[in-house]
Amino acid sequence: MFEYKIEGGIPIRGTIAASGNKNSALPCIAAALLTDETVILRNIPDIEDTGVMLKILESLGAQIEHIADHAWKINAKHINKSDIPAELSKKIRASILFAGPLVARTGKAIMPPPGGDVIGRRRVDTHFLALQELGARISVDGPFTFTANKLVGADIFLDETSVTATENAVMAAVLAEGRTKITNAASEPHVQDLCNMLVSMGAKITGVGSNILTIDGVKKLHTVDFAIGPDFMEIGSYIGLAAATKGSISITGVKAEDMRPLRVAFGKLGIRWTIEGDTLTVDVGQEMKVNTDLGGMIPKIDDSPWPGFPPDLTSIMTVVATQVEGTVLIFEKMFESRMFFVDKLISMGARITLCDPHRAVVSGPSTLHGDHLVSPDVRAGMAMVIAAMAARGESTISNIYQIERGYEHLVEKLQSLGAHIQRVEVK
């Protein structure tokens, strides 16, 4: 077991490269099941979650080869199982992404309920409803079991704009007979990455980037060499880190289009950046002052499906707001327990009123002090890293497995930026 030891109060400075989008890598790995030809995936982040997804593929009979930094060759020609091992499924919520491609490819998928972050109730109903519309039969007595003699296109209206349910439905539909229309589909950059990969494999998908996807099923998909896009969640986290520590950072490999929703939210806290080519730069001397709404009203930073502000960054914004002059409401609509980590920020000296499981009022700036912290999930864990680096004194963070599920080579990247952080073994 390991933990982080962090000496705070040191502004970061330097340049890092953006990692590949974790949330693109996971469905793209699962999508390799949809063909018996070779799939090469590039820009795959070296994190725990992608490692688990690759192990699941291997357990199903796929051949996996690491061919270069961040690049994997996958051949799923000889799939000999349809059940996902429980010890792997419980490690990662994205294990459910194998349901659609397994049913499409083998007619069956068996999996225990998925694991992952503990951030309140996370429904899987939308996955079931979408796959049922396509012709799958589903049993939830014991492991989730999906079976189908064949999948047939359908007109599907998703009951929520779920990213992973959209991805499951798309992966099942590309090999279904006939046309599928998915309305109220998620449109995040990672959903677009998956769709673009599938199109490169011969799938017929229109409406990519919108909330209505139309898929004409094909009989077979072929080989592909595909590079996933940059991780805008990681980029947003490092922007928040630079601002909170009053430092500066340049991040290469950025896709400017992905940053538009983030620019609006960070702008409410007086934080700006420039983008030249694919390099984003946050300079020192940020305003770090809440920009009130008209009439001097308290502004709100709230999440919503893309192209709204992503819910995964509300934890980061909460910490950054503690270092900004003024008051702001953070409204996390999508998960019941994501805001409960603020009690640790309060113990560090933050002035936060938790109104309910979804809303927190943050007044700053506050002087934070080092503390012992426990990471409850990926994004709150990274938020705690930022808080510790902005605080006076030393902090320790345990349960760092949760953080490293989503942030590639975090300690090495932070050390390259001048952070005083160590990953130490706890005996």
TORKOL-4160 file (C-alpha; in steps of 0.2 Angstrom, whole numbers, padded with zeros to 4 digits, m for minus):
427
<pt num="1" X="0000" Y="0000" Z="0000"/>
<pt num="2" X="0006" Y="0017" Z="m0005"/>
<pt num="3" X="0002" Y="0035" Z="0000"/>
<pt num="4" X="0007" Y="0053" Z="m0006"/>
<pt num="5" X="0018" Y="0064" Z="0005"/>
<pt num="6" X="0016" Y="0082" Z="m0001"/>
<pt num="7" X="0025" Y="0098" Z="0005"/>
<pt num="8" X="0013" Y="0112" Z="0000"/>
<pt num="9" X="0015" Y="0131" Z="m0004"/>
<pt num="10" X="0026" Y="0129" Z="m0019"/>
<pt num="11" X="0020" Y="0136" Z="m0036"/>
<pt num="12" X="0022" Y="0124" Z="m0050"/>
<pt num="13" X="0031" Y="0129" Z="m0066"/>
<pt num="14" X="0035" Y="0120" Z="m0082"/>
<pt num="15" X="0029" Y="0110" Z="m0097"/>
<pt num="16" X="0020" Y="0093" Z="m0098"/>
<pt num="17" X="0012" Y="0083" Z="m0112"/>
<pt num="18" X="m0007" Y="0079" Z="m0111"/>
<pt num="19" X="m0011" Y="0061" Z="m0109"/>
<pt num="20" X="m0023" Y="0051" Z="m0119"/>
<pt num="21" X="m0041" Y="0053" Z="m0114"/>
<pt num="22" X="m0045" Y="0039" Z="m0101"/>
<pt num="23" X="m0063" Y="0039" Z="m0105"/>
<pt num="24" X="m0059" Y="0037" Z="m0124"/>
<pt num="25" X="m0047" Y="0023" Z="m0121"/>
<pt num="26" X="m0059" Y="0012" Z="m0111"/>
<pt num="27" X="m0073" Y="0010" Z="m0124"/>
<pt num="28" X="m0060" Y="0009" Z="m0138"/>
<pt num="29" X="m0052" Y="m0005" Z="m0130"/>
<pt num="30" X="m0069" Y="m0014" Z="m0128"/>
<pt num="31" X="m0073" Y="m0010" Z="m0146"/>
<pt num="32" X="m0058" Y="m0021" Z="m0152"/>
<pt num="33" X="m0070" Y="m0036" Z="m0148"/>
<pt num="34" X="m0081" Y="m0031" Z="m0163"/>
<pt num="35" X="m0069" Y="m0037" Z="m0176"/>
<pt num="36" X="m0058" Y="m0053" Z="m0179"/>
<pt num="37" X="m0045" Y="m0042" Z="m0187"/>
<pt num="38" X="m0030" Y="m0033" Z="m0179"/>
<pt num="39" X="m0034" Y="m0016" Z="m0170"/>
<pt num="40" X="m0020" Y="m0004" Z="m0165"/>
<pt num="41" X="m0024" Y="0009" Z="m0152"/>
<pt num="42" X="m0012" Y="0024" Z="m0149"/>
<pt num="43" X="m0011" Y="0037" Z="m0136"/>
<pt num="44" X="m0018" Y="0025" Z="m0123"/>
<pt num="45" X="m0014" Y="0032" Z="m0105"/>
<pt num="46" X="m0003" Y="0021" Z="m0094"/>
<pt num="47" X="m0015" Y="0020" Z="m0080"/>
<pt num="48" X="m0023" Y="0007" Z="m0069"/>
<pt num="49" X="m0040" Y="0007" Z="m0078"/>
<pt num="50" X="m0033" Y="0004" Z="m0095"/>
<pt num="51" X="m0023" Y="m0010" Z="m0088"/>
<pt num="52" X="m0038" Y="m0018" Z="m0081"/>
<pt num="53" X="m0048" Y="m0017" Z="m0097"/>
<pt num="54" X="m0034" Y="m0025" Z="m0107"/>
<pt num="55" X="m0033" Y="m0039" Z="m0094"/>
<pt num="56" X="m0052" Y="m0042" Z="m0097"/>
<pt num="57" X="m0049" Y="m0043" Z="m0116"/>
<pt num="58" X="m0035" Y="m0055" Z="m0113"/>
<pt num="59" X="m0046" Y="m0066" Z="m0101"/>
<pt num="60" X="m0059" Y="m0067" Z="m0115"/>
<pt num="61" X="m0046" Y="m0074" Z="m0127"/>
<pt num="62" X="m0039" Y="m0059" Z="m0136"/>
<pt num="63" X="m0021" Y="m0057" Z="m0140"/>
<pt num="64" X="m0013" Y="m0041" Z="m0133"/>
<pt num="65" X="0004" Y="m0034" Z="m0137"/>
<pt num="66" X="0012" Y="m0018" Z="m0131"/>
<pt num="67" X="0020" Y="m0012" Z="m0147"/>
<pt num="68" X="0027" Y="0006" Z="m0142"/>
<pt num="69" X="0024" Y="0019" Z="m0129"/>
<pt num="70" X="0005" Y="0021" Z="m0126"/>
<pt num="71" X="0002" Y="0009" Z="m0141"/>
<pt num="72" X="m0006" Y="m0008" Z="m0141"/>
<pt num="73" X="m0010" Y="m0021" Z="m0154"/>
<pt num="74" X="m0026" Y="m0031" Z="m0150"/>
<pt num="75" X="m0032" Y="m0046" Z="m0160"/>
<pt num="76" X="m0049" Y="m0053" Z="m0154"/>
<pt num="77" X="m0051" Y="m0067" Z="m0168"/>
<pt num="78" X="m0051" Y="m0081" Z="m0156"/>
<pt num="79" X="m0064" Y="m0076" Z="m0142"/>
<pt num="80" X="m0067" Y="m0091" Z="m0132"/>
<pt num="81" X="m0077" Y="m0084" Z="m0117"/>
<pt num="82" X="m0092" Y="m0072" Z="m0114"/>
<pt num="83" X="m0090" Y="m0070" Z="m0095"/>
<pt num="84" X="m0079" Y="m0057" Z="m0087"/>
<pt num="85" X="m0070" Y="m0062" Z="m0071"/>
<pt num="86" X="m0077" Y="m0055" Z="m0055"/>
<pt num="87" X="m0060" Y="m0050" Z="m0048"/>
<pt num="88" X="m0058" Y="m0038" Z="m0064"/>
<pt num="89" X="m0075" Y="m0032" Z="m0066"/>
<pt num="90" X="m0076" Y="m0026" Z="m0048"/>
<pt num="91" X="m0061" Y="m0015" Z="m0050"/>
<pt num="92" X="m0068" Y="m0004" Z="m0064"/>
<pt num="93" X="m0085" Y="0003" Z="m0068"/>
<pt num="94" X="m0080" Y="0003" Z="m0087"/>
<pt num="95" X="m0081" Y="m0016" Z="m0087"/>
<pt num="96" X="m0099" Y="m0014" Z="m0092"/>
<pt num="97" X="m0093" Y="m0008" Z="m0109"/>
<pt num="98" X="m0090" Y="m0026" Z="m0114"/>
<pt num="99" X="m0109" Y="m0030" Z="m0113"/>
<pt num="100" X="m0113" Y="m0022" Z="m0130"/>
<pt num="101" X="m0098" Y="m0029" Z="m0140"/>
<pt num="102" X="m0099" Y="m0046" Z="m0132"/>
<pt num="103" X="m0117" Y="m0048" Z="m0136"/>
<pt num="104" X="m0114" Y="m0041" Z="m0154"/>
<pt num="105" X="m0099" Y="m0053" Z="m0157"/>
<pt num="106" X="m0104" Y="m0069" Z="m0147"/>
<pt num="107" X="m0122" Y="m0067" Z="m0143"/>
<pt num="108" X="m0119" Y="m0068" Z="m0124"/>
<pt num="109" X="m0111" Y="m0057" Z="m0110"/>
<pt num="110" X="m0110" Y="m0062" Z="m0092"/>
<pt num="111" X="m0103" Y="m0050" Z="m0079"/>
<pt num="112" X="m0104" Y="m0046" Z="m0061"/>
<pt num="113" X="m0110" Y="m0028" Z="m0057"/>
<pt num="114" X="m0096" Y="m0016" Z="m0061"/>
<pt num="115" X="m0085" Y="m0008" Z="m0048"/>
<pt num="116" X="m0076" Y="0009" Z="m0049"/>
<pt num="117" X="m0079" Y="0026" Z="m0040"/>
<pt num="118" X="m0090" Y="0027" Z="m0024"/>
<pt num="119" X="m0099" Y="0043" Z="m0029"/>
<pt num="120" X="m0117" Y="0039" Z="m0025"/>
<pt num="121" X="m0130" Y="0029" Z="m0035"/>
<pt num="122" X="m0124" Y="0026" Z="m0053"/>
<pt num="123" X="m0138" Y="0018" Z="m0063"/>
<pt num="124" X="m0135" Y="0004" Z="m0076"/>
<pt num="125" X="m0153" Y="0004" Z="m0081"/>
<pt num="126" X="m0150" Y="0014" Z="m0097"/>
<pt num="127" X="m0138" Y="0001" Z="m0103"/>
<pt num="128" X="m0151" Y="m0013" Z="m0101"/>
<pt num="129" X="m0165" Y="m0003" Z="m0109"/>
<pt num="130" X="m0154" Y="0001" Z="m0124"/>
<pt num="131" X="m0148" Y="m0017" Z="m0127"/>
<pt num="132" X="m0166" Y="m0024" Z="m0124"/>
<pt num="133" X="m0172" Y="m0012" Z="m0138"/>
<pt num="134" X="m0159" Y="m0020" Z="m0149"/>
<pt num="135" X="m0165" Y="m0038" Z="m0145"/>
<pt num="136" X="m0155" Y="m0043" Z="m0130"/>
<pt num="137" X="m0163" Y="m0053" Z="m0116"/>
<pt num="138" X="m0156" Y="m0048" Z="m0099"/>
<pt num="139" X="m0156" Y="m0057" Z="m0082"/>
<pt num="140" X="m0150" Y="m0048" Z="m0066"/>
<pt num="141" X="m0152" Y="m0063" Z="m0055"/>
<pt num="142" X="m0134" Y="m0066" Z="m0050"/>
<pt num="143" X="m0122" Y="m0059" Z="m0063"/>
<pt num="144" X="m0129" Y="m0048" Z="m0076"/>
<pt num="145" X="m0132" Y="m0059" Z="m0091"/>
<pt num="146" X="m0135" Y="m0053" Z="m0109"/>
<pt num="147" X="m0141" Y="m0065" Z="m0123"/>
<pt num="148" X="m0147" Y="m0062" Z="m0140"/>
<pt num="149" X="m0150" Y="m0074" Z="m0156"/>
<pt num="150" X="m0147" Y="m0058" Z="m0166"/>
<pt num="151" X="m0147" Y="m0039" Z="m0164"/>
<pt num="152" X="m0159" Y="m0029" Z="m0174"/>
<pt num="153" X="m0159" Y="m0010" Z="m0176"/>
<pt num="154" X="m0171" Y="0000" Z="m0166"/>
<pt num="155" X="m0177" Y="0018" Z="m0163"/>
<pt num="156" X="m0170" Y="0021" Z="m0145"/>
<pt num="157" X="m0173" Y="0036" Z="m0134"/>
<pt num="158" X="m0161" Y="0035" Z="m0119"/>
<pt num="159" X="m0169" Y="0039" Z="m0103"/>
<pt num="160" X="m0153" Y="0049" Z="m0098"/>
<pt num="161" X="m0139" Y="0056" Z="m0107"/>
<pt num="162" X="m0127" Y="0042" Z="m0101"/>
<pt num="163" X="m0110" Y="0042" Z="m0109"/>
<pt num="164" X="m0107" Y="0023" Z="m0106"/>
<pt num="165" X="m0124" Y="0018" Z="m0111"/>
<pt num="166" X="m0123" Y="0028" Z="m0127"/>
<pt num="167" X="m0106" Y="0019" Z="m0130"/>
<pt num="168" X="m0113" Y="0002" Z="m0127"/>
<pt num="169" X="m0128" Y="0005" Z="m0138"/>
<pt num="170" X="m0117" Y="0011" Z="m0152"/>
<pt num="171" X="m0105" Y="m0004" Z="m0151"/>
<pt num="172" X="m0120" Y="m0016" Z="m0151"/>
<pt num="173" X="m0129" Y="m0007" Z="m0165"/>
<pt num="174" X="m0114" Y="m0006" Z="m0178"/>
<pt num="175" X="m0116" Y="m0025" Z="m0180"/>
<pt num="176" X="m0135" Y="m0026" Z="m0178"/>
<pt num="177" X="m0147" Y="m0029" Z="m0193"/>
<pt num="178" X="m0154" Y="m0013" Z="m0200"/>
<pt num="179" X="m0154" Y="0005" Z="m0194"/>
<pt num="180" X="m0153" Y="0011" Z="m0176"/>
<pt num="181" X="m0157" Y="0029" Z="m0171"/>
<pt num="182" X="m0151" Y="0034" Z="m0154"/>
<pt num="183" X="m0159" Y="0050" Z="m0147"/>
<pt num="184" X="m0153" Y="0059" Z="m0131"/>
<pt num="185" X="m0136" Y="0051" Z="m0135"/>
<pt num="186" X="m0121" Y="0058" Z="m0125"/>
<pt num="187" X="m0109" Y="0068" Z="m0136"/>
<pt num="188" X="m0093" Y="0070" Z="m0126"/>
<pt num="189" X="m0076" Y="0070" Z="m0135"/>
<pt num="190" X="m0074" Y="0052" Z="m0129"/>
<pt num="191" X="m0090" Y="0046" Z="m0137"/>
<pt num="192" X="m0085" Y="0055" Z="m0153"/>
<pt num="193" X="m0068" Y="0046" Z="m0152"/>
<pt num="194" X="m0077" Y="0029" Z="m0151"/>
<pt num="195" X="m0088" Y="0033" Z="m0165"/>
<pt num="196" X="m0074" Y="0039" Z="m0176"/>
<pt num="197" X="m0064" Y="0024" Z="m0172"/>
<pt num="198" X="m0079" Y="0013" Z="m0177"/>
<pt num="199" X="m0081" Y="0023" Z="m0193"/>
<pt num="200" X="m0063" Y="0020" Z="m0197"/>
<pt num="201" X="m0067" Y="0001" Z="m0195"/>
<pt num="202" X="m0081" Y="0002" Z="m0208"/>
<pt num="203" X="m0096" Y="0006" Z="m0197"/>
<pt num="204" X="m0109" Y="0018" Z="m0204"/>
<pt num="205" X="m0113" Y="0031" Z="m0191"/>
<pt num="206" X="m0119" Y="0049" Z="m0194"/>
<pt num="207" X="m0123" Y="0063" Z="m0181"/>
<pt num="208" X="m0106" Y="0061" Z="m0172"/>
<pt num="209" X="m0104" Y="0075" Z="m0160"/>
<pt num="210" X="m0123" Y="0078" Z="m0159"/>
<pt num="211" X="m0137" Y="0070" Z="m0147"/>
<pt num="212" X="m0145" Y="0060" Z="m0161"/>
<pt num="213" X="m0134" Y="0046" Z="m0169"/>
<pt num="214" X="m0140" Y="0035" Z="m0183"/>
<pt num="215" X="m0131" Y="0019" Z="m0186"/>
<pt num="216" X="m0134" Y="0007" Z="m0201"/>
<pt num="217" X="m0128" Y="m0010" Z="m0196"/>
<pt num="218" X="m0114" Y="m0019" Z="m0206"/>
<pt num="219" X="m0110" Y="m0037" Z="m0206"/>
<pt num="220" X="m0091" Y="m0035" Z="m0202"/>
<pt num="221" X="m0079" Y="m0022" Z="m0196"/>
<pt num="222" X="m0061" Y="m0022" Z="m0201"/>
<pt num="223" X="m0043" Y="m0018" Z="m0195"/>
<pt num="224" X="m0039" Y="0000" Z="m0189"/>
<pt num="225" X="m0025" Y="0010" Z="m0183"/>
<pt num="226" X="m0032" Y="0023" Z="m0172"/>
<pt num="227" X="m0026" Y="0037" Z="m0160"/>
<pt num="228" X="m0037" Y="0043" Z="m0146"/>
<pt num="229" X="m0038" Y="0062" Z="m0142"/>
<pt num="230" X="m0031" Y="0071" Z="m0127"/>
<pt num="231" X="m0038" Y="0070" Z="m0109"/>
<pt num="232" X="m0047" Y="0087" Z="m0106"/>
<pt num="233" X="m0051" Y="0081" Z="m0088"/>
<pt num="234" X="m0032" Y="0079" Z="m0085"/>
<pt num="235" X="m0029" Y="0096" Z="m0093"/>
<pt num="236" X="m0042" Y="0104" Z="m0083"/>
<pt num="237" X="m0035" Y="0097" Z="m0067"/>
<pt num="238" X="m0017" Y="0104" Z="m0071"/>
<pt num="239" X="m0025" Y="0121" Z="m0075"/>
<pt num="240" X="m0033" Y="0121" Z="m0058"/>
<pt num="241" X="m0017" Y="0116" Z="m0050"/>
<pt num="242" X="m0007" Y="0130" Z="m0058"/>
<pt num="243" X="m0020" Y="0143" Z="m0053"/>
<pt num="244" X="m0022" Y="0136" Z="m0035"/>
<pt num="245" X="m0003" Y="0136" Z="m0032"/>
<pt num="246" X="m0001" Y="0153" Z="m0040"/>
<pt num="247" X="0011" Y="0145" Z="m0053"/>
<pt num="248" X="0012" Y="0143" Z="m0072"/>
<pt num="249" X="0011" Y="0128" Z="m0084"/>
<pt num="250" X="0011" Y="0124" Z="m0102"/>
<pt num="251" X="0002" Y="0109" Z="m0108"/>
<pt num="252" X="0006" Y="0101" Z="m0125"/>
<pt num="253" X="m0005" Y="0090" Z="m0136"/>
<pt num="254" X="m0021" Y="0100" Z="m0132"/>
<pt num="255" X="m0037" Y="0100" Z="m0143"/>
<pt num="256" X="m0043" Y="0118" Z="m0142"/>
<pt num="257" X="m0061" Y="0113" Z="m0146"/>
<pt num="258" X="m0062" Y="0102" Z="m0130"/>
<pt num="259" X="m0058" Y="0117" Z="m0119"/>
<pt num="260" X="m0072" Y="0129" Z="m0123"/>
<pt num="261" X="m0084" Y="0123" Z="m0109"/>
<pt num="262" X="m0069" Y="0123" Z="m0096"/>
<pt num="263" X="m0064" Y="0141" Z="m0102"/>
<pt num="264" X="m0081" Y="0147" Z="m0097"/>
<pt num="265" X="m0081" Y="0139" Z="m0079"/>
<pt num="266" X="m0063" Y="0144" Z="m0075"/>
<pt num="267" X="m0067" Y="0162" Z="m0082"/>
<pt num="268" X="m0080" Y="0164" Z="m0068"/>
<pt num="269" X="m0065" Y="0162" Z="m0056"/>
<pt num="270" X="m0054" Y="0174" Z="m0065"/>
<pt num="271" X="m0043" Y="0161" Z="m0073"/>
<pt num="272" X="m0037" Y="0163" Z="m0091"/>
<pt num="273" X="m0026" Y="0154" Z="m0103"/>
<pt num="274" X="m0019" Y="0155" Z="m0120"/>
<pt num="275" X="m0018" Y="0142" Z="m0134"/>
<pt num="276" X="m0006" Y="0142" Z="m0148"/>
<pt num="277" X="m0006" Y="0127" Z="m0159"/>
<pt num="278" X="m0009" Y="0113" Z="m0148"/>
<pt num="279" X="0000" Y="0121" Z="m0133"/>
<pt num="280" X="m0011" Y="0128" Z="m0118"/>
<pt num="281" X="m0002" Y="0140" Z="m0106"/>
<pt num="282" X="m0008" Y="0147" Z="m0089"/>
<pt num="283" X="0003" Y="0161" Z="m0084"/>
<pt num="284" X="0007" Y="0168" Z="m0067"/>
<pt num="285" X="m0003" Y="0183" Z="m0061"/>
<pt num="286" X="m0020" Y="0176" Z="m0063"/>
<pt num="287" X="m0034" Y="0188" Z="m0058"/>
<pt num="288" X="m0041" Y="0174" Z="m0045"/>
<pt num="289" X="m0057" Y="0184" Z="m0042"/>
<pt num="290" X="m0074" Y="0178" Z="m0044"/>
<pt num="291" X="m0083" Y="0187" Z="m0058"/>
<pt num="292" X="m0101" Y="0190" Z="m0051"/>
<pt num="293" X="m0116" Y="0189" Z="m0061"/>
<pt num="294" X="m0126" Y="0204" Z="m0066"/>
<pt num="295" X="m0132" Y="0214" Z="m0051"/>
<pt num="296" X="m0118" Y="0207" Z="m0041"/>
<pt num="297" X="m0126" Y="0190" Z="m0039"/>
<pt num="298" X="m0116" Y="0175" Z="m0033"/>
<pt num="299" X="m0112" Y="0165" Z="m0049"/>
<pt num="300" X="m0114" Y="0146" Z="m0051"/>
<pt num="301" X="m0103" Y="0133" Z="m0058"/>
<pt num="302" X="m0113" Y="0118" Z="m0063"/>
<pt num="303" X="m0111" Y="0103" Z="m0073"/>
<pt num="304" X="m0122" Y="0095" Z="m0087"/>
<pt num="305" X="m0120" Y="0084" Z="m0102"/>
<pt num="306" X="m0108" Y="0089" Z="m0115"/>
<pt num="307" X="m0106" Y="0103" Z="m0121"/>
<pt num="308" X="m0109" Y="0108" Z="m0103"/>
<pt num="309" X="m0096" Y="0109" Z="m0090"/>
<pt num="310" X="m0090" Y="0091" Z="m0086"/>
<pt num="311" X="m0095" Y="0084" Z="m0069"/>
<pt num="312" X="m0078" Y="0076" Z="m0067"/>
<pt num="313" X="m0071" Y="0093" Z="m0064"/>
<pt num="314" X="m0083" Y="0100" Z="m0051"/>
<pt num="315" X="m0071" Y="0093" Z="m0037"/>
<pt num="316" X="m0057" Y="0102" Z="m0045"/>
<pt num="317" X="m0066" Y="0118" Z="m0046"/>
<pt num="318" X="m0071" Y="0117" Z="m0028"/>
<pt num="319" X="m0053" Y="0117" Z="m0022"/>
<pt num="320" X="m0048" Y="0130" Z="m0034"/>
<pt num="321" X="m0062" Y="0141" Z="m0028"/>
<pt num="322" X="m0055" Y="0141" Z="m0010"/>
<pt num="323" X="m0040" Y="0151" Z="m0017"/>
<pt num="324" X="m0051" Y="0164" Z="m0026"/>
<pt num="325" X="m0057" Y="0180" Z="m0019"/>
<pt num="326" X="m0076" Y="0180" Z="m0018"/>
<pt num="327" X="m0090" Y="0168" Z="m0016"/>
<pt num="328" X="m0096" Y="0155" Z="m0029"/>
<pt num="329" X="m0109" Y="0141" Z="m0029"/>
<pt num="330" X="m0103" Y="0124" Z="m0035"/>
<pt num="331" X="m0118" Y="0113" Z="m0041"/>
<pt num="332" X="m0115" Y="0095" Z="m0045"/>
<pt num="333" X="m0131" Y="0088" Z="m0051"/>
<pt num="334" X="m0126" Y="0071" Z="m0057"/>
<pt num="335" X="m0119" Y="0061" Z="m0042"/>
<pt num="336" X="m0126" Y="0061" Z="m0024"/>
<pt num="337" X="m0110" Y="0059" Z="m0015"/>
<pt num="338" X="m0097" Y="0068" Z="m0025"/>
<pt num="339" X="m0097" Y="0083" Z="m0014"/>
<pt num="340" X="m0095" Y="0074" Z="0002"/>
<pt num="341" X="m0076" Y="0076" Z="0001"/>
<pt num="342" X="m0077" Y="0094" Z="0006"/>
<pt num="343" X="m0077" Y="0090" Z="0024"/>
<pt num="344" X="m0058" Y="0087" Z="0022"/>
<pt num="345" X="m0056" Y="0104" Z="0014"/>
<pt num="346" X="m0065" Y="0112" Z="0028"/>
<pt num="347" X="m0053" Y="0103" Z="0040"/>
<pt num="348" X="m0039" Y="0111" Z="0031"/>
<pt num="349" X="m0046" Y="0128" Z="0033"/>
<pt num="350" X="m0058" Y="0130" Z="0018"/>
<pt num="351" X="m0073" Y="0141" Z="0020"/>
<pt num="352" X="m0086" Y="0130" Z="0012"/>
<pt num="353" X="m0105" Y="0127" Z="0017"/>
<pt num="354" X="m0111" Y="0111" Z="0010"/>
<pt num="355" X="m0130" Y="0115" Z="0007"/>
<pt num="356" X="m0135" Y="0097" Z="0002"/>
<pt num="357" X="m0127" Y="0082" Z="m0007"/>
<pt num="358" X="m0126" Y="0092" Z="m0023"/>
<pt num="359" X="m0122" Y="0110" Z="m0018"/>
<pt num="360" X="m0108" Y="0119" Z="m0010"/>
<pt num="361" X="m0105" Y="0137" Z="m0007"/>
<pt num="362" X="m0086" Y="0142" Z="m0007"/>
<pt num="363" X="m0079" Y="0158" Z="0000"/>
<pt num="364" X="m0061" Y="0163" Z="m0003"/>
<pt num="365" X="m0047" Y="0165" Z="m0002"/>
<pt num="366" X="m0043" Y="0153" Z="0012"/>
<pt num="367" X="m0027" Y="0148" Z="0019"/>
<pt num="368" X="m0026" Y="0129" Z="0019"/>
<pt num="369" X="m0016" Y="0119" Z="0031"/>
<pt num="370" X="m0008" Y="0102" Z="0028"/>
<pt num="371" X="m0018" Y="0087" Z="0034"/>
<pt num="372" X="m0021" Y="0068" Z="0032"/>
<pt num="373" X="m0033" Y="0065" Z="0017"/>
<pt num="374" X="m0041" Y="0049" Z="0010"/>
<pt num="375" X="m0045" Y="0049" Z="m0008"/>
<pt num="376" X="m0064" Y="0043" Z="m0011"/>
<pt num="377" X="m0063" Y="0043" Z="m0030"/>
<pt num="378" X="m0052" Y="0048" Z="m0045"/>
<pt num="379" X="m0057" Y="0066" Z="m0047"/>
<pt num="380" X="m0059" Y="0070" Z="m0028"/>
<pt num="381" X="m0042" Y="0062" Z="m0025"/>
<pt num="382" X="m0034" Y="0074" Z="m0038"/>
<pt num="383" X="m0043" Y="0088" Z="m0030"/>
<pt num="384" X="m0035" Y="0083" Z="m0013"/>
<pt num="385" X="m0018" Y="0083" Z="m0022"/>
<pt num="386" X="m0021" Y="0101" Z="m0028"/>
<pt num="387" X="m0027" Y="0106" Z="m0010"/>
<pt num="388" X="m0012" Y="0099" Z="m0002"/>
<pt num="389" X="0000" Y="0107" Z="m0015"/>
<pt num="390" X="m0009" Y="0124" Z="m0011"/>
<pt num="391" X="m0008" Y="0121" Z="0008"/>
<pt num="392" X="0005" Y="0126" Z="0021"/>
<pt num="393" X="0014" Y="0112" Z="0028"/>
<pt num="394" X="0014" Y="0093" Z="0024"/>
<pt num="395" X="m0001" Y="0083" Z="0019"/>
<pt num="396" X="m0002" Y="0064" Z="0017"/>
<pt num="397" X="m0015" Y="0056" Z="0005"/>
<pt num="398" X="m0020" Y="0038" Z="0006"/>
<pt num="399" X="m0030" Y="0027" Z="m0005"/>
<pt num="400" X="m0020" Y="0034" Z="m0020"/>
<pt num="401" X="m0025" Y="0019" Z="m0030"/>
<pt num="402" X="m0041" Y="0028" Z="m0034"/>
<pt num="403" X="m0031" Y="0043" Z="m0041"/>
<pt num="404" X="m0019" Y="0033" Z="m0051"/>
<pt num="405" X="m0034" Y="0024" Z="m0060"/>
<pt num="406" X="m0036" Y="0040" Z="m0069"/>
<pt num="407" X="m0020" Y="0051" Z="m0069"/>
<pt num="408" X="m0005" Y="0044" Z="m0079"/>
<pt num="409" X="0012" Y="0045" Z="m0070"/>
<pt num="410" X="0006" Y="0058" Z="m0058"/>
<pt num="411" X="0020" Y="0059" Z="m0046"/>
<pt num="412" X="0033" Y="0060" Z="m0060"/>
<pt num="413" X="0023" Y="0074" Z="m0069"/>
<pt num="414" X="0021" Y="0084" Z="m0053"/>
<pt num="415" X="0040" Y="0082" Z="m0049"/>
<pt num="416" X="0044" Y="0089" Z="m0066"/>
<pt num="417" X="0034" Y="0104" Z="m0062"/>
<pt num="418" X="0044" Y="0107" Z="m0046"/>
<pt num="419" X="0031" Y="0099" Z="m0034"/>
<pt num="420" X="0038" Y="0092" Z="m0017"/>
<pt num="421" X="0028" Y="0075" Z="m0018"/>
<pt num="422" X="0034" Y="0058" Z="m0014"/>
<pt num="423" X="0025" Y="0041" Z="m0017"/>
<pt num="424" X="0030" Y="0031" Z="m0001"/>
<pt num="425" X="0025" Y="0013" Z="0005"/>
<pt num="426" X="0015" Y="0012" Z="0020"/>
<pt num="427" X="0020" Y="m0003" Z="0031"/>
